[in-house]
Amino acid sequence: MMMPEEYRSSSYAMAIQMRLVISFGGDGWREERRVHPTQLSVSGRSQAPDIISPETQVYIIVGSANKIRGCQQCKQALTDAFLIPPLWWADHIRKSNGYFGCEATRDAETTTGLNTWAFFESKRLTPDKSYHWSKINVFTRWLSAKNQTGILIFDLNEYTPHPCADLVPENHLLSDPFWVYPHILNSVAKLEERAVWAIRDQVRPIEKEQEVARPPNKRPQPNYRTSHDIARHAIHVTETLDVALQTVEHILENHRIYMSPGYSNPFQSHHDPQIWQEIQSRLSFAQNYLSSMRHRSSSNEKRLQNEIQLAFHMVAQHDASVTVKISRAMMTDSAALKTLAFVTFTFLPPTFICAVFSMSFFNYDQSTGWKASGKLWIYWAFAIPTTVITALLWNYWHRVPPPEQVQKRVDTFGDPV
C-alpha cells in the first residue's frame, strides 16, 4: 500500500500542473495523473472534484501554490473545488512562519465536511555553514457523507521530504478528518530533529576546541563571527520549533472542539469515540516529541552562548595578564627614572652655578677680586623670554589634535593596519 517511488519526487510539482494520486478503498495507490487546476470542477459544494471517483477514499494532489497565485483562473478553480478560504491566498499568510486553521463546510443548512490547513517550516544548517529551508504546506478537505479525504500538498522542494510519501490510510480512522495529521507531524518531527542535530554538530567541535591544551603565552584566537552565525541559525531553529508546538496545540484544540464526544459537534452522530481517542493520542505524542526537541534546541543555544562567553573571557584574561606584565615592567622603569631624576636634581644647581660663573660676564683677579660686567643684563634678557616661549610651546603642543593618520590608528586599535 506504499506510494509509487516516482511519486515521491517533488519534480512533479512543477509549472501549474498538479500531480494527482488516488487511493481506492484501501487497496493501495492505484492511479496517478497530471491535472490542471481548471480540470478540478465540482458539481456541488458537498462533492469532490468530478475527476475523483465516488468510491475514492483518499486522494492527494501535489502542486505549486506560488505559481497558482499567478494564474487567477487556476486559483479560482482550486478555490471553488475545495472551498479554500480567500485568506489562505493572502500574501502575509504566505510569508508566515507557521499556522493551523479549519472550518466546517456547509451546503445550504447542512454541514458537509471539514477543511483544515497547516503550514510548518524548518531551517537546517549544513556542514559547510550554509543552510536551507524546508516547508510543509498542507490543505485537507474531508467530506462526512463518504469519509472521503482530499489532501493538497504545496510547494515541495528538494530539501523537503514528501509528508505523505509513506502514508498508509487506515480505513477505521477515515471517519476522523484529523487522521492525516499524525502522519504530517511525523514528517515535521523528522525535519526538526535533523535541524536540531545539525546545530549540535556545529557546537560540539567548538567545545572540543576549547578543551585542547593551549600554550600559556599564546593568545587565544576564537572565531567570533562563525560562532555568532551558528547562534543565529540556532535561534531560527528554536523559533520554528516554538511555532510548530503552537500549531500542534491548535490542532489538538480544534480536534477536541470538532470531534470530542464531550462536545456538541455536527459529526458526532457517526463518529466512534475510540477513534477520537486514538487520533488524540497520536497528536499528543507528536506534541510531546516536538517539546523534547525544543528543549534540546534551547540547550544548543545555551551551550553555544556559554562557549562564546568562555572564549571572550579567555581572551580578556590573557590580555589582562599581559597588561599586568607591562605594568610591572613600567614600575621597574619608573624606579630607574626616579634614580636618574634624583641624580639630575642633585647636580643641577651646582651645574647651573658653574655655567653662570664661567661666562665672560664675570672676571676674577687676585689683586681686584671678582668683577661683574655691566652687560650681565643681556643674559637675563635672552634667558627669561626663551624659557617663557619654551613653556608656551610645550603647552600648545599638548592641545593640538593628532594627525589624521595617527588618529585612525588609535581608533582602529587592535585591528590590522
The 8 nearest C-alpha neighbors of each residue, nearest first, counted from 0:
[[1, 27, 167, 28, 2, 26, 25, 166],
 [2, 0, 165, 3, 167, 27, 28, 166],
 [1, 3, 28, 4, 164, 0, 165, 6],
 [4, 2, 6, 5, 1, 7, 28, 164],
 [3, 5, 6, 7, 2, 8, 1, 164],
 [4, 6, 7, 3, 8, 2, 11, 9],
 [7, 5, 4, 8, 3, 2, 11, 9],
 [8, 6, 5, 4, 164, 161, 9, 3],
 [7, 9, 10, 6, 5, 11, 4, 161],
 [10, 8, 11, 12, 155, 156, 7, 157],
 [9, 11, 8, 12, 13, 156, 157, 155],
 [10, 12, 9, 13, 18, 8, 17, 6],
 [13, 11, 62, 10, 9, 61, 63, 17],
 [14, 12, 11, 10, 15, 16, 63, 62],
 [13, 15, 16, 66, 12, 63, 17, 62],
 [16, 14, 67, 66, 13, 17, 63, 35],
 [15, 17, 35, 14, 34, 33, 13, 62],
 [16, 18, 62, 34, 61, 33, 35, 12],
 [17, 19, 33, 61, 60, 11, 32, 34],
 [18, 20, 60, 32, 31, 59, 33, 17],
 [21, 19, 31, 59, 58, 30, 60, 18],
 [22, 20, 58, 30, 28, 29, 57, 59],
 [21, 23, 28, 57, 27, 29, 58, 55],
 [22, 24, 55, 25, 26, 56, 54, 21],
 [25, 23, 26, 56, 55, 22, 54, 27],
 [24, 26, 27, 23, 22, 170, 168, 56],
 [27, 25, 24, 23, 0, 22, 28, 29],
 [28, 26, 0, 25, 22, 29, 23, 1],
 [29, 27, 22, 2, 21, 30, 0, 20],
 [28, 30, 22, 27, 21, 23, 31, 20],
 [29, 31, 21, 20, 28, 32, 22, 19],
 [32, 30, 20, 19, 21, 29, 33, 18],
 [31, 33, 19, 18, 34, 30, 20, 17],
 [34, 32, 18, 17, 19, 16, 35, 31],
 [35, 33, 17, 16, 18, 32, 38, 36],
 [34, 36, 16, 37, 38, 17, 15, 33],
 [37, 35, 73, 38, 39, 77, 76, 34],
 [36, 38, 76, 35, 39, 73, 40, 72],
 [39, 37, 36, 35, 40, 34, 50, 76],
 [40, 38, 48, 37, 36, 80, 41, 76],
 [39, 41, 48, 38, 80, 49, 37, 76],
 [42, 40, 48, 49, 43, 80, 47, 46],
 [43, 41, 46, 49, 40, 44, 48, 47],
 [44, 42, 46, 45, 41, 47, 106, 80],
 [43, 45, 46, 106, 42, 105, 41, 82],
 [46, 44, 43, 111, 106, 47, 142, 105],
 [45, 47, 43, 44, 41, 42, 48, 142],
 [46, 48, 49, 41, 51, 45, 80, 81],
 [49, 47, 41, 39, 40, 50, 51, 80],
 [50, 48, 51, 41, 40, 47, 39, 42],
 [49, 51, 48, 52, 39, 38, 40, 47],
 [52, 50, 49, 48, 47, 53, 55, 21],
 [51, 53, 54, 55, 50, 49, 47, 23],
 [54, 52, 55, 51, 47, 56, 145, 49],
 [55, 53, 52, 56, 23, 24, 51, 145],
 [56, 54, 23, 52, 53, 57, 22, 24],
 [55, 57, 147, 24, 23, 148, 22, 54],
 [58, 56, 148, 22, 55, 149, 147, 21],
 [57, 59, 21, 149, 20, 22, 150, 148],
 [60, 58, 150, 20, 19, 151, 149, 21],
 [59, 61, 19, 151, 18, 152, 150, 17],
 [62, 60, 152, 18, 17, 12, 153, 151],
 [63, 61, 12, 17, 153, 64, 154, 152],
 [62, 64, 154, 153, 65, 66, 12, 67],
 [65, 63, 67, 66, 153, 68, 154, 62],
 [64, 66, 68, 63, 67, 69, 154, 153],
 [67, 65, 68, 69, 64, 63, 15, 14],
 [66, 68, 64, 70, 69, 65, 74, 73],
 [69, 67, 66, 65, 70, 74, 64, 71],
 [68, 70, 67, 66, 71, 65, 74, 73],
 [69, 71, 67, 73, 68, 72, 74, 66],
 [70, 72, 74, 73, 75, 69, 68, 67],
 [71, 73, 75, 74, 70, 76, 37, 36],
 [74, 72, 76, 36, 70, 71, 75, 37],
 [73, 75, 71, 77, 76, 72, 67, 68],
 [74, 76, 78, 72, 77, 73, 71, 79],
 [77, 75, 73, 79, 37, 78, 74, 36],
 [76, 78, 80, 74, 75, 79, 36, 81],
 [77, 79, 83, 75, 82, 76, 81, 80],
 [80, 78, 82, 76, 77, 81, 75, 83],
 [79, 81, 77, 78, 41, 40, 82, 48],
 [80, 82, 83, 78, 79, 77, 140, 47],
 [83, 81, 78, 79, 80, 84, 44, 104],
 [82, 84, 78, 81, 85, 87, 79, 77],
 [85, 83, 86, 87, 82, 78, 88, 81],
 [84, 86, 87, 88, 83, 89, 78, 82],
 [87, 85, 89, 84, 88, 92, 83, 90],
 [86, 88, 85, 84, 89, 92, 83, 93],
 [87, 89, 86, 85, 90, 92, 93, 68],
 [90, 88, 86, 92, 87, 91, 93, 85],
 [89, 91, 93, 92, 94, 88, 87, 86],
 [90, 92, 94, 93, 89, 95, 88, 86],
 [93, 91, 95, 94, 89, 90, 87, 88],
 [92, 94, 90, 91, 95, 89, 88, 87],
 [95, 93, 91, 92, 90, 96, 97, 89],
 [94, 96, 92, 97, 93, 91, 98, 118],
 [97, 95, 120, 94, 119, 239, 242, 98],
 [98, 96, 118, 119, 95, 242, 120, 243],
 [99, 97, 118, 117, 246, 100, 119, 96],
 [98, 100, 117, 246, 116, 249, 118, 250],
 [101, 99, 116, 115, 117, 98, 102, 249],
 [100, 102, 115, 114, 116, 103, 113, 99],
 [103, 101, 114, 113, 104, 115, 100, 112],
 [102, 104, 113, 112, 114, 105, 110, 101],
 [105, 103, 112, 113, 111, 110, 102, 114],
 [106, 104, 110, 111, 109, 107, 108, 103],
 [105, 107, 109, 44, 108, 45, 110, 111],
 [106, 108, 109, 105, 110, 44, 111, 104],
 [109, 107, 106, 105, 110, 111, 104, 265],
 [110, 108, 106, 105, 107, 111, 104, 265],
 [111, 109, 105, 104, 112, 106, 108, 103],
 [112, 110, 105, 104, 45, 143, 142, 109],
 [113, 111, 142, 143, 104, 141, 103, 110],
 [112, 114, 103, 141, 104, 102, 140, 115],
 [115, 113, 140, 101, 102, 139, 103, 141],
 [116, 114, 101, 139, 100, 138, 113, 102],
 [115, 117, 138, 100, 137, 99, 139, 101],
 [118, 116, 99, 137, 98, 136, 100, 138],
 [117, 119, 136, 97, 98, 135, 137, 99],
 [120, 118, 97, 135, 134, 243, 136, 117],
 [119, 121, 134, 133, 135, 239, 96, 97],
 [120, 122, 133, 132, 239, 191, 190, 134],
 [123, 121, 132, 236, 131, 194, 133, 124],
 [122, 124, 194, 130, 131, 132, 125, 121],
 [123, 125, 130, 197, 129, 128, 198, 194],
 [124, 126, 128, 129, 127, 130, 123, 197],
 [127, 125, 128, 124, 129, 201, 197, 200],
 [126, 128, 125, 129, 124, 130, 201, 197],
 [129, 127, 125, 126, 124, 130, 229, 228],
 [130, 128, 125, 127, 124, 131, 126, 123],
 [131, 129, 124, 125, 123, 128, 122, 132],
 [130, 132, 123, 122, 133, 124, 129, 158],
 [133, 131, 122, 121, 123, 134, 120, 130],
 [132, 134, 159, 121, 120, 158, 122, 131],
 [135, 133, 120, 119, 136, 159, 121, 132],
 [136, 134, 119, 118, 120, 137, 133, 155],
 [135, 137, 118, 153, 152, 117, 134, 119],
 [138, 136, 152, 117, 116, 151, 118, 135],
 [137, 139, 116, 151, 115, 150, 117, 152],
 [138, 140, 150, 115, 149, 114, 151, 116],
 [141, 139, 114, 149, 148, 113, 81, 150],
 [140, 142, 148, 113, 112, 147, 176, 114],
 [143, 141, 112, 147, 146, 144, 111, 145],
 [142, 144, 146, 112, 145, 111, 141, 147],
 [145, 143, 142, 146, 111, 147, 112, 45],
 [144, 146, 147, 143, 142, 56, 53, 174],
 [147, 145, 143, 174, 142, 173, 144, 148],
 [146, 148, 56, 145, 142, 141, 57, 149],
 [149, 147, 141, 57, 140, 56, 150, 146],
 [148, 150, 140, 58, 139, 57, 59, 141],
 [149, 151, 139, 59, 138, 60, 58, 152],
 [152, 150, 60, 138, 137, 59, 61, 139],
 [153, 151, 137, 61, 136, 60, 150, 62],
 [152, 154, 62, 63, 136, 64, 61, 155],
 [153, 155, 63, 64, 62, 156, 136, 152],
 [156, 154, 9, 153, 159, 134, 12, 157],
 [157, 155, 159, 158, 9, 154, 133, 160],
 [156, 158, 159, 9, 155, 160, 8, 10],
 [157, 159, 156, 133, 160, 132, 131, 155],
 [160, 158, 133, 156, 157, 155, 161, 134],
 [161, 159, 162, 158, 186, 157, 155, 164],
 [160, 162, 164, 163, 7, 159, 155, 9],
 [163, 161, 186, 183, 164, 160, 182, 135],
 [164, 162, 166, 161, 165, 183, 182, 186],
 [163, 165, 161, 166, 7, 162, 2, 160],
 [166, 164, 163, 1, 167, 2, 162, 161],
 [165, 167, 163, 164, 168, 182, 1, 2],
 [166, 168, 0, 165, 169, 1, 27, 25],
 [169, 167, 170, 166, 25, 173, 57, 172],
 [170, 168, 172, 171, 167, 173, 25, 178],
 [169, 171, 172, 173, 168, 25, 24, 174],
 [170, 172, 169, 173, 174, 274, 168, 175],
 [173, 171, 170, 174, 169, 175, 178, 274],
 [172, 174, 175, 170, 146, 171, 178, 169],
 [173, 175, 146, 172, 176, 270, 171, 143],
 [174, 176, 173, 177, 178, 172, 275, 274],
 [177, 175, 178, 141, 174, 113, 173, 148],
 [176, 178, 175, 179, 180, 254, 278, 181],
 [177, 179, 175, 176, 180, 172, 278, 173],
 [180, 178, 177, 182, 181, 183, 176, 168],
 [179, 181, 183, 182, 177, 178, 184, 282],
 [182, 180, 184, 183, 282, 179, 281, 185],
 [183, 181, 185, 180, 184, 179, 186, 163],
 [184, 182, 180, 186, 185, 162, 181, 187],
 [185, 183, 187, 181, 186, 182, 180, 188],
 [184, 186, 188, 182, 183, 187, 181, 189],
 [187, 185, 189, 183, 184, 162, 188, 190],
 [186, 188, 184, 190, 185, 189, 191, 183],
 [187, 189, 185, 191, 186, 190, 192, 184],
 [190, 188, 192, 186, 187, 191, 193, 185],
 [191, 189, 187, 193, 188, 192, 194, 121],
 [192, 190, 194, 188, 193, 189, 195, 121],
 [191, 193, 189, 195, 194, 190, 188, 196],
 [194, 192, 196, 190, 191, 195, 197, 189],
 [193, 195, 123, 191, 197, 192, 196, 122],
 [196, 194, 192, 198, 197, 193, 296, 191],
 [197, 195, 199, 193, 198, 194, 200, 192],
 [196, 198, 200, 194, 195, 199, 124, 193],
 [199, 197, 201, 196, 195, 200, 233, 202],
 [198, 200, 196, 202, 201, 197, 299, 203],
 [201, 199, 197, 198, 202, 203, 196, 204],
 [202, 200, 198, 199, 203, 204, 197, 205],
 [203, 201, 199, 205, 200, 204, 303, 198],
 [202, 204, 206, 205, 200, 201, 199, 207],
 [205, 203, 207, 206, 202, 208, 201, 200],
 [206, 204, 208, 202, 203, 207, 209, 201],
 [207, 205, 203, 209, 204, 208, 202, 210],
 [206, 208, 204, 210, 209, 205, 203, 211],
 [207, 209, 205, 210, 206, 211, 204, 203],
 [210, 208, 206, 207, 211, 205, 310, 306],
 [209, 211, 207, 208, 212, 206, 213, 205],
 [212, 210, 208, 209, 213, 207, 206, 214],
 [211, 213, 210, 214, 209, 208, 215, 207],
 [212, 214, 215, 211, 217, 219, 216, 210],
 [215, 213, 217, 216, 212, 218, 219, 211],
 [216, 214, 217, 213, 218, 317, 212, 219],
 [217, 215, 214, 218, 317, 213, 321, 219],
 [218, 216, 214, 215, 219, 213, 317, 220],
 [217, 219, 317, 220, 216, 314, 318, 215],
 [220, 218, 314, 221, 217, 313, 310, 317],
 [219, 221, 218, 222, 314, 310, 223, 217],
 [222, 220, 223, 219, 310, 311, 314, 307],
 [221, 223, 224, 225, 226, 220, 227, 310],
 [222, 224, 226, 225, 221, 227, 307, 310],
 [225, 223, 227, 226, 222, 228, 229, 221],
 [226, 224, 228, 227, 223, 222, 229, 230],
 [227, 225, 223, 229, 228, 224, 230, 222],
 [226, 228, 230, 224, 229, 225, 223, 231],
 [229, 227, 231, 225, 230, 226, 224, 232],
 [228, 230, 232, 226, 231, 227, 233, 225],
 [229, 231, 227, 233, 228, 232, 226, 234],
 [230, 232, 228, 234, 229, 233, 227, 235],
 [231, 233, 235, 229, 234, 230, 236, 228],
 [234, 232, 230, 236, 235, 231, 300, 229],
 [235, 233, 237, 231, 232, 236, 238, 230],
 [234, 236, 238, 232, 233, 237, 239, 231],
 [237, 235, 233, 239, 238, 234, 122, 232],
 [236, 238, 240, 234, 235, 239, 296, 241],
 [237, 239, 235, 241, 236, 240, 234, 242],
 [240, 238, 242, 236, 241, 237, 121, 243],
 [241, 239, 243, 237, 238, 242, 293, 244],
 [240, 242, 238, 244, 239, 243, 237, 245],
 [241, 243, 245, 239, 240, 244, 97, 246],
 [244, 242, 240, 246, 245, 241, 239, 247],
 [245, 243, 247, 241, 246, 242, 240, 248],
 [244, 246, 242, 248, 243, 247, 241, 249],
 [245, 247, 243, 249, 244, 248, 98, 99],
 [248, 246, 250, 244, 249, 245, 286, 251],
 [249, 247, 245, 251, 246, 250, 252, 244],
 [248, 250, 252, 246, 247, 251, 253, 245],
 [251, 249, 247, 253, 248, 252, 254, 246],
 [252, 250, 254, 248, 249, 253, 247, 255],
 [251, 253, 249, 255, 254, 250, 248, 256],
 [254, 252, 256, 255, 250, 251, 257, 249],
 [253, 255, 251, 257, 252, 256, 258, 250],
 [254, 256, 259, 252, 253, 258, 257, 251],
 [257, 255, 253, 254, 258, 259, 262, 252],
 [258, 256, 254, 264, 255, 253, 259, 262],
 [257, 259, 255, 254, 256, 260, 275, 267],
 [258, 260, 255, 261, 262, 256, 257, 275],
 [261, 259, 262, 272, 258, 267, 263, 275],
 [260, 262, 259, 263, 255, 258, 256, 264],
 [263, 261, 259, 260, 264, 256, 258, 257],
 [262, 264, 261, 265, 267, 260, 257, 256],
 [265, 263, 257, 266, 267, 262, 258, 256],
 [264, 266, 267, 110, 263, 268, 257, 258],
 [265, 267, 264, 268, 269, 270, 258, 143],
 [268, 266, 270, 269, 264, 265, 258, 260],
 [269, 267, 266, 270, 265, 271, 264, 260],
 [270, 268, 267, 266, 271, 174, 143, 265],
 [269, 271, 267, 268, 266, 272, 174, 175],
 [270, 272, 274, 273, 269, 275, 267, 174],
 [273, 271, 275, 274, 260, 276, 270, 259],
 [274, 272, 276, 275, 271, 277, 278, 270],
 [273, 275, 277, 272, 276, 271, 172, 278],
 [276, 274, 272, 278, 273, 277, 279, 259],
 [275, 277, 279, 273, 274, 278, 280, 272],
 [276, 278, 274, 280, 279, 275, 273, 281],
 [279, 277, 281, 275, 280, 276, 282, 274],
 [280, 278, 276, 282, 277, 281, 275, 283],
 [279, 281, 283, 277, 278, 282, 276, 284],
 [282, 280, 284, 278, 283, 279, 181, 277],
 [281, 283, 279, 285, 284, 280, 181, 278],
 [284, 282, 286, 280, 285, 281, 279, 287],
 [283, 285, 287, 281, 286, 282, 288, 280],
 [286, 284, 288, 282, 283, 287, 289, 184],
 [285, 287, 283, 289, 284, 288, 290, 247],
 [288, 286, 284, 290, 285, 289, 283, 291],
 [287, 289, 291, 285, 290, 286, 284, 292],
 [290, 288, 292, 286, 291, 287, 293, 285],
 [289, 291, 293, 287, 288, 292, 286, 294],
 [292, 290, 288, 294, 293, 289, 287, 295],
 [291, 293, 295, 289, 294, 290, 296, 288],
 [294, 292, 290, 296, 291, 295, 240, 289],
 [295, 293, 297, 291, 292, 296, 298, 290],
 [296, 294, 298, 292, 297, 293, 299, 291],
 [297, 295, 299, 293, 298, 294, 195, 237],
 [296, 298, 294, 300, 299, 295, 293, 301],
 [297, 299, 295, 301, 296, 300, 302, 294],
 [298, 300, 296, 302, 297, 301, 199, 303],
 [301, 299, 297, 303, 298, 302, 233, 304],
 [300, 302, 304, 298, 303, 299, 305, 297],
 [303, 301, 305, 299, 304, 300, 298, 306],
 [302, 304, 306, 300, 305, 301, 202, 299],
 [305, 303, 307, 301, 306, 302, 308, 300],
 [304, 306, 302, 308, 303, 307, 301, 309],
 [305, 307, 309, 303, 304, 308, 310, 302],
 [308, 306, 304, 310, 309, 305, 311, 303],
 [307, 309, 311, 305, 306, 310, 312, 304],
 [308, 310, 306, 312, 311, 307, 305, 313],
 [311, 309, 313, 307, 308, 312, 306, 221],
 [310, 312, 308, 314, 309, 313, 315, 307],
 [311, 313, 315, 309, 314, 310, 316, 308],
 [314, 312, 316, 310, 315, 311, 309, 317],
 [315, 313, 317, 311, 316, 312, 219, 318],
 [314, 316, 312, 318, 313, 317, 319, 311],
 [317, 315, 313, 319, 314, 318, 312, 320],
 [316, 318, 314, 320, 319, 315, 313, 321],
 [319, 317, 321, 315, 320, 316, 314, 322],
 [320, 318, 322, 316, 321, 317, 315, 323],
 [319, 321, 323, 317, 322, 318, 316, 324],
 [322, 320, 318, 324, 319, 323, 325, 317],
 [321, 323, 319, 325, 320, 324, 326, 318],
 [324, 322, 326, 320, 321, 325, 327, 319],
 [325, 323, 321, 327, 326, 322, 328, 320],
 [324, 326, 322, 328, 323, 327, 329, 321],
 [327, 325, 329, 323, 324, 328, 322, 330],
 [328, 326, 330, 324, 329, 325, 323, 331],
 [327, 329, 325, 331, 330, 326, 324, 332],
 [328, 330, 332, 326, 327, 331, 333, 325],
 [329, 331, 333, 327, 328, 332, 326, 334],
 [332, 330, 328, 334, 333, 329, 327, 335],
 [333, 331, 329, 335, 330, 334, 336, 328],
 [332, 334, 330, 336, 331, 335, 329, 337],
 [333, 335, 337, 331, 332, 336, 330, 338],
 [336, 334, 332, 338, 337, 333, 339, 331],
 [335, 337, 333, 339, 338, 334, 340, 332],
 [336, 338, 340, 334, 335, 339, 341, 333],
 [339, 337, 341, 335, 336, 340, 342, 334],
 [338, 340, 336, 342, 341, 337, 343, 335],
 [339, 341, 343, 337, 338, 342, 336, 344],
 [342, 340, 338, 344, 343, 339, 345, 337],
 [341, 343, 345, 339, 340, 344, 338, 346],
 [344, 342, 340, 345, 341, 346, 347, 339],
 [343, 345, 347, 341, 342, 346, 340, 348],
 [346, 344, 342, 343, 347, 341, 348, 349],
 [345, 347, 343, 344, 349, 348, 350, 342],
 [346, 348, 350, 344, 349, 345, 343, 351],
 [349, 347, 351, 350, 346, 352, 345, 344],
 [350, 348, 352, 351, 346, 347, 353, 345],
 [351, 349, 347, 353, 348, 352, 346, 354],
 [350, 352, 354, 348, 349, 353, 347, 355],
 [351, 353, 349, 355, 354, 350, 356, 348],
 [354, 352, 350, 356, 351, 355, 357, 349],
 [353, 355, 351, 357, 352, 356, 350, 358],
 [356, 354, 352, 357, 353, 358, 351, 361],
 [357, 355, 353, 358, 354, 361, 352, 360],
 [356, 358, 354, 355, 353, 359, 361, 360],
 [359, 357, 360, 356, 355, 361, 354, 362],
 [360, 358, 361, 357, 362, 356, 372, 371],
 [359, 361, 372, 358, 371, 375, 362, 374],
 [360, 362, 371, 359, 370, 356, 372, 358],
 [361, 363, 370, 369, 371, 364, 360, 359],
 [364, 362, 369, 368, 370, 365, 361, 367],
 [363, 365, 368, 367, 366, 369, 362, 370],
 [366, 364, 368, 367, 363, 369, 362, 370],
 [365, 367, 364, 368, 363, 369, 370, 362],
 [366, 368, 364, 365, 369, 363, 370, 362],
 [369, 367, 364, 363, 365, 366, 370, 362],
 [370, 368, 363, 362, 364, 367, 371, 361],
 [369, 371, 362, 361, 363, 368, 372, 367],
 [372, 370, 361, 360, 362, 373, 369, 375],
 [373, 371, 360, 374, 375, 361, 370, 362],
 [372, 374, 375, 371, 376, 360, 377, 370],
 [373, 375, 372, 376, 377, 360, 378, 371],
 [376, 374, 377, 373, 378, 372, 360, 379],
 [375, 377, 379, 374, 378, 380, 373, 381],
 [376, 378, 380, 375, 379, 374, 381, 382],
 [379, 377, 376, 380, 381, 375, 382, 374],
 [378, 380, 382, 376, 381, 377, 383, 375],
 [379, 381, 377, 378, 382, 376, 383, 384],
 [382, 380, 379, 378, 383, 384, 385, 377],
 [383, 381, 379, 385, 384, 380, 378, 386],
 [382, 384, 386, 385, 379, 381, 380, 387],
 [385, 383, 387, 386, 381, 382, 388, 380],
 [384, 386, 388, 382, 383, 387, 381, 389],
 [387, 385, 389, 383, 384, 388, 382, 390],
 [386, 388, 384, 390, 389, 385, 391, 383],
 [389, 387, 391, 385, 390, 386, 384, 392],
 [388, 390, 386, 392, 387, 391, 385, 393],
 [391, 389, 393, 387, 388, 392, 394, 386],
 [392, 390, 388, 394, 393, 389, 395, 387],
 [391, 393, 395, 389, 394, 390, 396, 388],
 [392, 394, 390, 396, 391, 395, 389, 397],
 [393, 395, 391, 392, 396, 397, 390, 398],
 [396, 394, 392, 398, 397, 393, 391, 399],
 [395, 397, 393, 398, 399, 394, 392, 391],
 [398, 396, 395, 394, 399, 393, 400, 392],
 [397, 399, 395, 396, 400, 394, 393, 401],
 [398, 400, 396, 397, 401, 395, 402, 394],
 [401, 399, 398, 402, 397, 406, 403, 396],
 [400, 402, 406, 405, 403, 399, 404, 398],
 [401, 403, 405, 404, 406, 400, 407, 399],
 [404, 402, 406, 405, 407, 401, 400, 408],
 [405, 403, 407, 406, 402, 408, 401, 409],
 [404, 406, 408, 402, 407, 403, 401, 409],
 [407, 405, 403, 409, 408, 404, 401, 410],
 [408, 406, 410, 404, 409, 405, 403, 411],
 [407, 409, 405, 411, 406, 410, 412, 404],
 [408, 410, 406, 412, 407, 411, 405, 404],
 [411, 409, 407, 408, 412, 406, 405, 413],
 [412, 410, 408, 409, 414, 407, 413, 416],
 [413, 411, 409, 410, 414, 408, 415, 407],
 [412, 414, 411, 415, 416, 409, 408, 410],
 [415, 413, 412, 411, 416, 408, 410, 409],
 [414, 416, 413, 411, 412, 408, 409, 407],
 [415, 414, 408, 411, 412, 413, 407, 409]]
